[in-house]
Amino acid sequence: MSDVAQIRINELARELEVKARAILELLPGFGVTEKKTHSSSVDVDVAEKLRKHFQGLGA
């Protein structure tokens, strides 16, 4: 198990009220190069960047 805290992409999508696909499409831009699915997890630092991205769109 990884030492880095993580959150599932589908949980993050639900929190942000966006489709998991929207998050998956943005991951390469945030430096996530490995293949991910909606049930995969991302590090909390990436999740925070995604939160800021989507909150910026809603502002």
C-alpha positions as CSV (number, residue, x, y, z in Angstrom):
1,M,0.0,0.0,0.0
2,S,1.2,3.5,-0.8
3,D,2.2,6.0,1.8
4,V,0.6,8.8,-0.1
5,A,-3.1,9.5,0.7
6,Q,-5.4,9.0,-2.2
7,I,-9.0,9.5,-3.3
8,R,-11.0,7.6,-5.8
9,I,-11.8,9.4,-9.0
10,N,-15.5,8.5,-8.9
11,E,-15.7,10.0,-5.3
12,L,-13.9,13.1,-6.4
13,A,-16.3,13.4,-9.4
14,R,-19.3,13.1,-7.1
15,E,-17.9,15.7,-4.8
16,L,-17.2,18.2,-7.6
17,E,-20.5,17.3,-9.4
18,V,-18.7,16.5,-12.7
19,K,-18.4,13.3,-14.7
20,A,-15.5,11.1,-13.9
21,R,-14.6,11.2,-17.6
22,A,-14.0,15.0,-17.3
23,I,-11.5,14.3,-14.5
24,L,-9.8,11.4,-16.5
25,E,-9.3,13.7,-19.5
26,L,-7.5,16.3,-17.3
27,L,-5.2,14.0,-15.5
28,P,-2.4,14.1,-18.1
29,G,-2.2,17.8,-17.7
30,F,-1.7,17.4,-14.0
31,G,1.2,15.0,-14.6
32,V,-0.7,11.7,-14.1
33,T,0.7,9.5,-16.9
34,E,-0.5,6.0,-15.9
35,K,-3.8,4.7,-17.3
36,K,-6.7,5.5,-14.9
37,T,-10.4,4.5,-14.8
38,H,-13.2,6.0,-12.7
39,S,-12.5,3.5,-10.0
40,S,-8.8,4.3,-9.8
41,S,-7.3,6.6,-7.2
42,V,-5.3,9.8,-7.5
43,D,-3.0,11.4,-4.9
44,V,-4.6,14.1,-2.7
45,D,-2.3,16.7,-4.2
46,V,-3.7,16.0,-7.7
47,A,-7.2,15.9,-6.3
48,E,-6.6,19.4,-4.8
49,K,-5.4,20.7,-8.1
50,L,-8.5,19.3,-9.8
51,R,-10.8,20.9,-7.1
52,K,-9.2,24.3,-7.8
53,H,-9.6,23.7,-11.6
54,F,-13.3,22.9,-11.4
55,Q,-14.0,25.6,-8.7
56,G,-12.4,28.1,-11.0
57,L,-14.8,27.1,-13.8
58,G,-17.8,27.6,-11.6
59,A,-16.8,31.0,-10.3
